[in-house]
Amino acid sequence: MTRYKNIIEKINQKPTNYNFSKLPADSFEKELLIGEIPIDYIDFLREVGFGSISEGYFMFYEGLIPAEEIFDTDINSEIKNIFLFGDNFSGDATGFFRTNNWAIVDIWHEDLSIIPREERTFVEFVNKIISNEL
């Protein structure tokens, strides 16, 4: 049984609401090199993959992206400690705050503030997103 069995079933029930692609097994090497990444995130990439939910609701990236590649660290230096895994198609991104026990946070595009999310695990986050309760 997989960790994301219910999510995969929901995606298969309404495939027009989702656009996910599987990753080749060797594509996880980069994430594994970073170290300490929550295993439920790695399992998501392995079992579900990457892609979008609905038209413009949320996009899960193909892997982690250092937030400093997208956002200006001169405005908020803490951004360099965040690895992004997705965004809401409106400029706000979501990721892991690696120096804060890999907490899940949002980065608001308007002022680059870092907003902690209430979800304690990546599984909780995915379930909330798939339920359209963002």
N, C-alpha and C positions, 0 to 999 in steps of 0.2 A: 504494500500500500504506500502511496506517495503522500507527502505532506500536503500537496496542493490538489489532491484528487477532486474535492468539491469545486474548486476554482476551475479546473479543466472541464468538469462536467457542465458547469454554467456556461463556459465559453462555447462548448460544443452544442449546447441547447440553442444558443442565439448567435451563431457565427457572424452574422452581419453586424453585430454590435462590437466585434473585436477583430483586430488585425494583428495577430501574433505570429512570430516566426521562431522556429527552434534554432538553437545555436549548436555548432559542432562541438564535440566533447573537448577538443583542445583549446577552445576559446576561453576557458576559465583560468588559464594559467596566469594571466595578468592579475585577476582578482585575487587568486591564491597567493601571489607574490606580495601583495600589499599586507597580508597577514591580519589576523584577528577579525576579519569581516564576518558579520553574523552568518551562520550556516544556513539560516532560513532564506537569506538572500541568494546564496549560491544555489540552494535547492530550487528556488524559483526560476533562476536562469536555466538550470538543467531540465526541469520538469515542464515549465510553461514557456520560457523563452523571453522574447522582448516584443514590444509593439504597443499599439494604442487601444484605448477603450473609447467606444462611441466616437462620434466625430468631434474631435477637439476637446475631449474630457480629460484624459491623462495619457501620457506617453511614458512607457518604461524603456529606458535606454538599453542598448546592446551590452553594456557593461558600465562600470563606474567611470565617471569623468571627474577629474579634479576641478572643483568649483572655480579655482583661480584661472582656469582656461576660458571661462565664460564671464566671470564677474571681476570687477576691479578691486584688488586687495588694498589699494591705497585708500579707498573709502572705508573698508572694513577688513582689517588684517586677519580676523578670525576665519574669514572665508577660506584661507589656505588650509584649514584643518577639516574641510568638508569634502566628501566625495559624493557627487550627485548620481542618482539612479533614475530620475525622471523629472517631468515638468507638466504643467497644466495648460500648455499651449498659449499662455498669456504672459510669459516672461518670468513667472515664479517657478523656482525649481525646488526639488525635494531630494534630500540625501542623508548621509550618515555623518555625524559630527565625531570624527575619529578620536579626538582628544577629550571627548565627553562620554566615554563608554559607548561609543557608536550609537548615540541617541539619534532618533529620526527628527530632522528639522526641515523647515522651509526657509528659502531665501527669497525675500520680497524684492522684486526688481525695482520698485520705486525708490527705495532708500537703502537697499542691500542689508536690511536688518535680518537677523537670524531668529526665527520663531520656532521654539520647541513644539513638537506635535504631541498629542496625548497618547498616541499608540506607543506601547512599550517594546513591541517586536515588529519585525518586517511582516510576519504573517498577519498580525492585527491590521497593519496598514493596508496590505493587499485586500484583505476581507472587506475593509471599509471602502476602499476604492471600487472594488467590484460591485459592492452594494450601492454604489453611487451616493455615498454619504460624505463626500469630501468636504 
